[in-house]
Amino acid sequence: MSTVARSLFGRRARLRWIHLILGGALAMPYVLVGSVVVGPVTGSSDVFRSLPLQLASFALGLPLAAVTSLFPLTRPLESAAVRWLCGVDPGRLAPGPARTRGERGRTAAWFTLHLGFGGIIAGMSLALPPFAVTLIVLPVLSGLLGARLGLPEVFDRAWALALAPVAGALSLVALAGCAAGCGALLARWAPLLLGPTPRERLAAAEARAADLAVRNRLARELHDSVGHALSAVTLQASAARRVLDTDPEFVREALAAIEDTTRRTVGELDAVLGVLREGDAPGTAPAPTLAADLDGLLRRTRAGGQRVSATVDADPEALPPLLSREAYRIVQEGLSNALKHAGERAAVDVRIAVADGELEITVENPVTGPAPSRTGGGHGLRGIADRARLLGGTATAGPTATAGPSATAAGDTAAPRPGGGTPTAGPTAAPLPGGTPAHTWRLHARLPMRGPA
């Protein structure tokens, strides 16, 4: 019983009743226009004194309503009313105006149904309550006044007078049932008539996918640029603090590296935020590339005491701009992982080469003791995999059984400069004391030179 009462008089039923009353109010101008036509045709001077003429005016006004529903704002307004009053999920309704012929036709059908059902329920809501109240209080009035009150002769009988309150209450319940039924029908038909077409659903899905791609790209860029900068600055500041009293020259170099790192990161951050804009804003810093920024990346990493050797057997100037940018980010993230996980002054070996039409990037660092538990990958490794996949390549990361780069003593070794030529200086790894077993964490990416097929 409570379920039936809630379906007839609950909050949702009341809101849908209001929606129908609004439809009846919208139908009134069209009924008036219809009465202007019906009156002269039938020869009646007052259409509203006759129920059949009122219904004829109402029937004539509905086609006029269908024509005026072609106004562009009809569908957005109706969708908003259905969303708030009928409890229909907004995702099942089209928010924009109807553009195609089919969309306009469905909108016209909906508008006609809304005004049709609304006009009927609004008329019943005006007529039935006074009649029902009269029937409910009729026995009391009859007893007090002792007259028939101009009612039909049937109410002279006692049984009719006793049943009048019941008939009045049932008429109110019937009105609520009609309103609830019509409201439920409109709520069911709304997604069919006001919902998005397959073309609109596809466009919305493509827009969501594009927005998600932009968000993912922004997250990757922020993680790689800002994350690496914070790791490098932390390492540089820590190294400078430890030798503050014994090696002032190193401290000055570390502070200069911190200044350079933060300045460049601010510029990169501006470039990353440009992803959210329509095109690059004037004065936006360009994204870093292997050709222009690899040497600076290695220098800033070494300034914190990290021993990095780099072997570049490729000409970064000859790489496509997109490939050069993504390769730089992969190297940057590899160095960030080494800074965070390789341990104090661990050696890192970076190798960049071209083989079989692919750019190969390898970043290795030895780790003493158990292999690090990073096979699941964090945000950085997932970002590397995403970058490689978007370029049509692959990327793997994990521990290997072989030791990383090593030398007989700590010091600078020669590494070929980009494109060959004289090598750059970079410290190598000292041997592990006492022959301690080591695991090597290895990041390897293969990127096609021509991009994805």
Secondary structure, 3 states (H helix, E strand, C coil): CHHHHHHHHCHHHHHHHHHHHHHHHHHHHHHHHHHHHHHHHHCCCCHHHCHHHHHHHHHHHHHHHHHHCCCCCHHHHHHHHHHHHCCCCHHHCCCCCCCCHHHHHHHHHHHHHHHHHHHHHHHHHHHHHHHHHHHHHHHHHHHHHCCCCCCCHHHHCHHHHHHHHHHHHHHHHHHHHHHHHHHHHHHHHHHHHHCCCHHHHHHHHHHHHHHHHHHHHHHHHHHHHHHHHHHHHHHHHHHHHHCCCCCHHHHHHHHHHHHHHHHHHHHHHHHHHHHHCCCCCCCCCCCCCHHHHHHHHHHHHHCCCCEEEEEEECCHHHCCHHHHHHHHHHHHHHHHHHHHHCCCCCEEEEEEEEECCEEEEEEEEEEECCCCCCCCCCHHHHHHHHHHHHCCCEEEEEEECCCCCCCCCCCEEEEECCCCCCEEEEECCCCCHHHCCEEEEEEEEEEECCCCC
